[in-house]
Amino acid sequence: MFYDQAKIYVRGGDGGSGVVSFRREKYVPLGGPNGGDGGDGGDILLTADEGLRTLADFRYRRHYRADRGEHGQGKDMRGKNAVHLTLRLPVGTVVRDEKTGETIADLTGHGQTVLAASGGRGGRGNARFISNKNKAPTTAEKGEPGRERWLLLELKLLADVGLVGLPNAGKSTLIARVSAARPKIADYPFTTLTPHLGVVQIEDDSFVMADIPGLIEGAHSGAGLGHEFLRHIERTRLLVHVLDMTGADGSDPADNMRMINEELRLHSASLALRPMIVAANKMDVSGAEANLRRLRQALGETYEIFPLSAATGEGVRDLIFRVSALLAGITPEEAGPAEPEHRLVRAEAREEPFRITRTEEAFVLSGAEIERHAAMAWLGTDGGLRRFQNIMKIMGVDDALRAAGVNAGDHVLIGKLQLEWTD
């Protein structure tokens, strides 16, 4: 099954916790702290793999978590860093953050790798908190939580040439004629339900051709089957418009072409400017010659027209050689940009260290910095509790809570941590 869209959850591994430990060798009194640091959590990486063609794997498994780092140990032994988790995606996948809409990566080359969710750093052991005033610290840090987010994956096929046209115009027959692709072919509309890629070999040259499901009027707004696949021709350098010249349904090929071109324009303005040639297909059927004459009169010199029959192979060679010649003179930049990606532009202003929200039950502290300190605080020891209290005081949390009206006995929530206020 071909899937070109998916939504996944990724979370980097948590850092390992530091440890509180002291030297206990015989004849070494007051040996001092030797608690080691925790290891770093694993990152989640996304890498492009040219051997993949679909996002099907991500339709059946949506949640991915990297391993956490190992905890520190005594004798100043640092915990082991976790192994990074690498997810393989097809070349041509666009990765976006679901919450912000930001484009994180456009994986267009084999081996291209991007960081999707970073792992947390390991917490420090008590050996890192020794000072002239405190020779035997009893505090350590928990590991930092890994970053988490939901990602939207969207696959856009990488092809040089895109075949467009109405259903049953003969696109699948044409790509089967010129390449090793074997799409389903039948004499009824919407035979093609998934896009297909075919490699066309011409002497010492070759190019990739994409066949997408047929388009109908209103495709840009969701009508028919082809609207979900219009993205797959956004990266092409040349479009081949396949027209059914039989007029079997009473329609005029020139009118059909104008309608499909308008759908392309409404989907993406750059597609309307993409170089295009016309494949006048099914010329082996009676009545096609008359329709061809009317098509030439309607189009004039606007487009090159190649009469052919994909079923018999007549005229196909001329079309393919012309496509190869045109591609040689069209660079990706000259073909025009693909549909512009919507990128989020953030100001470089420093984020507030914390925010206070008052509810009926508690004062809620939120913000990346204060939540990170709360998650890493080791409140099971007097030293750890005092250190967290000092951090809140230095950050100005105490004064801000007093200004907000906190009283003794009120609850203060910081992420999953619940505290009771005392002055």
C-alpha positions as CSV (number, residue, x, y, z in Angstrom):
1,M,0.0,0.0,0.0
2,F,1.3,3.5,-0.9
3,Y,1.2,6.1,1.9
4,D,2.5,9.6,1.4
5,Q,1.4,11.2,4.6
6,A,1.9,10.3,8.3
7,K,1.8,11.8,11.8
8,I,4.2,10.5,14.4
9,Y,5.2,11.3,18.0
10,V,8.9,11.5,18.8
11,R,10.6,11.9,22.2
12,G,14.3,12.1,22.9
13,G,15.6,9.9,25.8
14,D,15.8,11.3,29.3
15,G,19.2,11.9,30.8
16,G,20.4,9.5,33.5
17,S,20.4,10.8,37.0
18,G,23.5,11.7,39.0
19,V,24.2,9.8,42.2
20,V,25.0,10.8,45.8
21,S,28.0,8.8,46.9
22,F,31.0,9.1,49.3
23,R,34.3,7.4,49.5
24,R,34.4,4.6,52.1
25,E,37.9,3.2,51.9
26,K,39.4,1.9,55.1
27,Y,41.9,4.3,56.7
28,V,40.6,7.2,54.5
29,P,38.4,9.3,56.9
30,L,36.2,12.0,55.3
31,G,37.0,10.7,51.9
32,G,34.7,13.1,50.2
33,P,32.0,12.8,47.5
34,N,32.5,10.6,44.5
35,G,29.0,10.4,42.9
36,G,29.2,10.2,39.1
37,D,27.1,12.0,36.5
38,G,24.3,10.4,34.5
39,G,24.7,9.7,30.8
40,D,23.0,11.7,28.1
41,G,19.7,10.5,26.6
42,G,19.5,9.4,23.0
43,D,18.5,11.7,20.2
44,I,15.9,10.8,17.5
45,L,17.4,11.4,14.0
46,L,15.6,11.4,10.7
47,T,17.6,10.2,7.7
48,A,16.7,10.0,4.0
49,D,17.0,6.5,2.4
50,E,16.7,6.1,-1.4
51,G,15.6,2.5,-0.9
52,L,12.3,3.5,0.6
53,R,9.2,4.6,-1.5
54,T,6.4,5.0,1.0
55,L,5.6,6.1,4.6
56,A,3.6,2.9,5.3
57,D,5.8,2.0,8.3
58,F,4.7,5.1,10.1
59,R,1.0,4.4,9.6
60,Y,1.2,1.3,11.8
61,R,3.6,2.6,14.4
62,R,3.3,6.3,15.5
63,H,5.2,6.6,18.7
64,Y,9.0,6.6,18.9
65,R,11.1,7.1,22.1
66,A,14.8,7.0,22.4
67,D,16.5,5.2,25.3
68,R,17.5,7.1,28.4
69,G,21.0,7.5,29.6
70,E,22.4,5.3,32.3
71,H,22.5,6.6,35.9
72,G,25.8,7.6,37.4
73,Q,27.5,5.4,40.0
74,G,30.0,5.8,42.9
75,K,33.7,6.1,42.4
76,D,33.1,9.0,40.0
77,M,31.7,6.6,37.3
78,R,29.7,8.4,34.7
79,G,26.6,6.7,33.2
80,K,26.7,5.5,29.6
81,N,25.2,7.7,27.0
82,A,22.2,6.2,25.2
83,V,22.3,5.2,21.6
84,H,20.6,7.5,19.2
85,L,17.4,6.3,17.4
86,T,17.5,6.8,13.7
87,L,14.2,6.7,11.6
88,R,14.6,6.1,7.9
89,L,12.3,8.1,5.6
90,P,12.0,8.1,1.8
91,V,13.9,10.6,-0.2
92,G,11.6,13.6,-0.9
93,T,9.9,13.7,2.6
94,V,9.1,17.0,4.1
95,V,9.0,17.1,7.9
96,R,6.9,19.7,9.8
97,D,6.3,20.4,13.4
98,E,2.6,19.9,14.0
99,K,2.2,22.5,16.7
100,T,4.0,25.4,15.0
101,G,3.8,24.4,11.3
102,E,7.5,25.0,11.0
103,T,9.3,23.1,8.3
104,I,12.0,21.2,10.1
105,A,13.6,19.5,7.0
106,D,13.1,18.7,3.4
107,L,15.0,15.5,2.8
108,T,16.0,15.6,-0.8
109,G,19.2,13.6,-0.8
110,H,20.2,10.1,0.2
111,G,21.8,10.1,3.6
112,Q,20.6,13.6,4.6
113,T,20.0,13.6,8.3
114,V,18.3,16.0,10.7
115,L,17.7,16.1,14.4
116,A,14.0,15.6,15.3
117,A,14.1,15.4,19.1
118,S,17.1,15.9,21.3
119,G,17.8,13.7,24.3
120,G,18.2,15.2,27.7
121,R,21.6,15.7,29.3
122,G,22.7,13.6,32.2
123,G,22.2,14.9,35.8
124,R,25.3,15.8,37.8
125,G,26.5,13.7,40.7
126,N,27.3,15.1,44.1
127,A,31.0,15.2,43.3
128,R,30.2,18.1,41.0
129,F,28.8,20.2,43.9
130,I,31.8,20.2,46.2
131,S,32.9,23.7,47.3
132,N,34.9,25.4,50.0
133,K,31.7,25.9,52.0
134,N,30.3,22.4,51.5
135,K,32.9,19.6,51.5
136,A,30.2,16.9,51.7
137,P,27.3,17.8,49.4
138,T,24.3,15.6,49.6
139,T,22.7,16.9,46.4
140,A,22.6,15.6,42.8
141,E,20.5,16.2,39.7
142,K,18.0,14.0,38.0
143,G,18.4,13.6,34.2
144,E,17.0,16.3,32.0
145,P,13.8,15.2,30.1
146,G,14.2,14.6,26.4
147,R,12.4,16.9,24.0
148,E,9.1,15.7,22.6
149,R,6.9,16.8,19.7
150,W,4.4,15.6,17.0
151,L,5.7,15.6,13.5
152,L,3.8,15.7,10.2
153,L,5.5,13.7,7.4
154,E,4.6,14.4,3.8
155,L,6.2,12.6,0.9
156,K,6.7,14.4,-2.4
157,L,8.1,12.1,-5.2
158,L,11.3,13.2,-6.9
159,A,10.8,13.0,-10.6
160,D,12.1,14.9,-13.7
161,V,8.8,14.6,-15.7
162,G,5.2,14.5,-14.5
163,L,2.3,13.1,-16.5
164,V,-1.0,15.0,-16.0
165,G,-4.4,14.7,-17.6
166,L,-7.9,13.5,-17.1
167,P,-8.7,10.0,-15.9
168,N,-8.4,7.4,-18.6
169,A,-6.3,9.7,-20.9
170,G,-3.6,7.0,-21.2
171,K,-1.0,8.2,-18.7
172,S,-0.4,4.7,-17.2
173,T,-0.2,3.1,-20.6
174,L,2.4,5.7,-21.7
175,I,4.6,5.2,-18.6
176,A,4.3,1.4,-19.0
177,R,5.4,1.7,-22.7
178,V,8.5,3.8,-22.0
179,S,9.7,2.3,-18.7
180,A,9.7,-0.8,-16.5
181,A,6.8,0.6,-14.4
182,R,3.8,-1.6,-14.4
183,P,0.8,0.3,-13.1
184,K,-2.7,-1.1,-13.3
185,I,-4.2,-0.4,-16.8
186,A,-7.9,-0.8,-17.7
187,D,-10.5,0.9,-19.8
188,Y,-12.3,2.9,-17.2
189,P,-11.6,6.1,-15.2
190,F,-9.6,6.2,-12.0
191,T,-7.7,3.0,-12.7
192,T,-4.6,4.6,-11.2
193,L,-5.1,5.1,-7.5
194,T,-1.5,5.7,-6.4
195,P,1.4,7.5,-8.1
196,H,4.0,5.5,-10.0
197,L,7.6,6.2,-10.9
198,G,9.3,4.9,-14.0
199,V,12.9,5.3,-15.2
200,V,13.1,6.0,-18.9
201,Q,16.3,5.0,-20.6
202,I,17.4,6.7,-23.9
203,E,20.7,5.5,-25.2
204,D,23.2,6.9,-22.7
205,D,20.7,9.2,-21.0
206,S,17.8,8.5,-18.5
207,F,15.2,10.4,-16.6
208,V,12.5,9.7,-14.0
209,M,8.8,10.0,-15.0
210,A,5.9,10.2,-12.5
211,D,2.3,9.1,-13.3
212,I,-0.3,10.4,-10.8
213,P,-4.0,9.7,-10.6
214,G,-6.2,11.5,-13.1
215,L,-7.4,15.0,-12.3
216,I,-10.9,16.4,-12.6
217,E,-12.4,19.8,-12.3
218,G,-12.2,21.0,-8.7
219,A,-9.2,18.7,-7.9
220,H,-7.3,21.6,-6.2
221,S,-10.1,21.8,-3.6
222,G,-10.6,18.1,-3.0
223,A,-12.7,16.8,-5.8
224,G,-11.9,13.4,-7.3
225,L,-8.9,11.1,-6.5
226,G,-6.0,13.1,-7.8
227,H,-6.0,16.1,-5.4
228,E,-4.1,14.1,-2.8
229,F,-1.3,13.5,-5.2
230,L,-0.8,16.9,-6.8
231,R,2.2,17.4,-4.5
232,H,4.1,14.7,-6.4
233,I,4.5,16.8,-9.5
234,E,5.7,19.9,-7.6
235,R,9.3,18.9,-7.9
236,T,9.2,18.0,-11.6
237,R,11.1,20.1,-14.2
238,L,8.8,19.3,-17.1
239,L,5.1,18.4,-17.4
240,V,3.6,16.2,-20.2
241,H,-0.1,16.8,-20.6
242,V,-1.7,13.6,-21.9
243,L,-4.9,14.2,-23.9
244,D,-7.5,11.6,-25.0
245,M,-8.0,12.6,-28.7
246,T,-10.9,10.3,-29.3
247,G,-13.5,12.6,-27.8
248,A,-15.4,9.5,-26.8
249,D,-17.4,11.4,-24.1
250,G,-18.2,14.3,-26.4
251,S,-15.6,16.6,-24.7
252,D,-13.2,18.8,-26.6
253,P,-9.4,18.0,-25.9
254,A,-8.6,21.7,-25.9
255,D,-11.2,22.4,-23.3
256,N,-10.0,19.5,-21.2
257,M,-6.5,20.8,-21.3
258,R,-7.5,24.3,-20.2
259,M,-9.5,22.9,-17.3
260,I,-6.6,20.7,-16.0
261,N,-4.1,23.6,-16.4
262,E,-6.4,25.8,-14.3
263,E,-6.5,23.1,-11.6
264,L,-2.7,23.1,-11.6
265,R,-2.6,26.9,-11.3
266,L,-5.1,26.9,-8.4
267,H,-3.1,24.2,-6.6
268,S,0.3,26.0,-7.0
269,A,1.0,29.1,-9.0
270,S,4.5,27.8,-9.9
271,L,3.0,24.8,-11.7
272,A,1.2,27.1,-14.2
273,L,4.7,28.4,-15.2
274,R,6.3,24.9,-15.5
275,P,7.4,23.9,-19.0
276,M,4.8,21.7,-20.6
277,I,4.4,19.7,-23.8
278,V,1.3,17.9,-25.1
279,A,1.0,14.2,-25.8
280,A,-2.0,13.8,-28.1
281,N,-2.8,10.2,-27.3
282,K,-5.0,7.5,-28.8
283,M,-4.4,8.6,-32.4
284,D,-5.0,5.1,-33.6
285,V,-8.8,5.5,-32.9
286,S,-11.1,6.8,-35.6
287,G,-12.0,10.5,-35.3
288,A,-8.8,11.4,-33.5
289,E,-7.3,13.2,-36.6
290,A,-10.2,15.7,-36.7
291,N,-9.8,16.4,-33.0
292,L,-6.0,16.9,-33.5
293,R,-6.7,19.6,-36.1
294,R,-9.0,21.5,-33.8
295,L,-6.5,21.2,-31.0
296,R,-3.7,22.7,-33.1
297,Q,-6.0,25.6,-34.0
298,A,-6.9,26.2,-30.4
299,L,-3.4,26.0,-29.0
300,G,-1.5,27.6,-31.8
301,E,2.2,27.8,-31.1
302,T,1.8,27.9,-27.3
303,Y,2.6,24.2,-26.8
304,E,4.5,21.5,-28.7
305,I,2.1,18.7,-29.7
306,F,3.2,15.1,-30.3
307,P,0.5,12.8,-31.8
308,L,1.0,9.3,-30.6
309,S,-0.6,6.1,-29.5
310,A,0.7,4.7,-26.2
311,A,-1.1,1.4,-26.9
312,T,0.7,0.7,-30.2
313,G,3.8,2.7,-29.6
314,E,3.4,4.9,-32.6
315,G,4.9,8.4,-32.1
316,V,6.1,7.6,-28.6
317,R,9.8,7.6,-29.5
318,D,9.6,11.2,-30.9
319,L,8.0,12.3,-27.6
320,I,10.6,10.7,-25.4
321,F,13.5,12.0,-27.4
322,R,12.0,15.5,-27.2
323,V,11.5,15.2,-23.5
324,S,15.1,14.2,-23.0
325,A,16.3,17.2,-25.1
326,L,14.2,19.6,-23.1
327,L,15.4,18.3,-19.8
328,A,19.0,18.8,-20.8
329,G,18.3,22.5,-21.0
330,I,16.1,22.9,-17.9
331,T,17.8,23.2,-14.5
332,P,15.7,22.9,-11.3
333,E,16.1,26.6,-10.8
334,E,14.8,27.4,-14.3
335,A,11.9,25.1,-13.8
336,G,10.7,27.3,-11.0
337,P,10.4,26.7,-7.3
338,A,8.2,24.0,-5.9
339,E,5.2,25.0,-3.8
340,P,6.7,27.4,-1.2
341,E,7.1,25.8,2.2
342,H,5.5,27.8,5.1
343,R,8.3,28.5,7.5
344,L,7.8,29.9,11.0
345,V,10.0,33.0,11.6
346,R,10.8,33.5,15.3
347,A,12.2,36.6,16.9
348,E,15.4,35.9,18.7
349,A,14.0,37.4,21.9
350,R,14.9,35.4,25.1
351,E,11.9,33.4,26.4
352,E,10.5,34.3,29.8
353,P,12.1,32.0,32.4
354,F,8.7,31.4,34.0
355,R,5.0,32.5,34.0
356,I,2.5,32.4,36.8
357,T,-1.1,31.4,36.3
358,R,-3.5,31.4,39.2
359,T,-6.3,28.8,39.3
360,E,-8.8,27.9,42.0
361,E,-6.7,25.1,43.2
362,A,-3.1,26.4,42.9
363,F,-0.5,28.8,41.5
364,V,0.8,27.2,38.2
365,L,4.4,28.0,37.2
366,S,5.1,27.3,33.5
367,G,8.1,27.9,31.2
368,A,10.8,25.8,29.7
369,E,13.5,27.0,32.2
370,I,11.6,26.6,35.4
371,E,10.1,23.3,34.3
372,R,13.5,21.9,33.4
373,H,14.9,22.8,36.9
374,A,11.9,21.2,38.6
375,A,12.2,18.0,36.6
376,M,15.9,17.7,37.4
377,A,15.6,18.7,41.1
378,W,16.5,15.9,43.6
379,L,14.1,16.8,46.5
380,G,14.7,13.6,48.5
381,T,17.7,15.1,50.3
382,D,18.1,18.3,52.3
383,G,20.9,19.5,50.0
384,G,18.8,18.9,46.9
385,L,15.8,20.8,48.4
386,R,17.9,23.7,49.5
387,R,19.5,23.9,46.0
388,F,16.1,24.0,44.3
389,Q,14.9,26.7,46.7
390,N,18.0,28.8,45.9
391,I,17.3,28.4,42.2
392,M,13.7,29.7,42.6
393,K,14.9,32.6,44.7
394,I,17.6,33.6,42.2
395,M,15.2,33.4,39.3
396,G,12.8,35.7,41.1
397,V,10.0,33.1,41.6
398,D,9.6,33.8,45.3
399,D,9.1,37.5,44.8
400,A,6.8,36.9,41.9
401,L,4.6,34.5,43.8
402,R,4.3,36.9,46.7
403,A,3.3,39.7,44.3
404,A,0.7,37.3,42.9
405,G,-0.8,36.9,46.4
406,V,0.5,33.5,47.5
407,N,-0.2,32.6,51.2
408,A,1.2,29.9,53.5
409,G,-0.3,26.5,52.6
410,D,-1.2,27.4,49.0
411,H,-0.2,24.8,46.4
412,V,2.3,25.6,43.7
413,L,2.4,23.4,40.6
414,I,5.5,23.2,38.3
415,G,4.9,20.6,35.6
416,K,4.3,17.3,37.5
417,L,5.8,18.7,40.7
418,Q,3.4,19.9,43.5
419,L,4.7,22.0,46.3
420,E,3.2,23.7,49.3
421,W,4.2,27.3,49.9
422,T,5.8,28.3,53.3
423,D,7.5,31.6,54.0
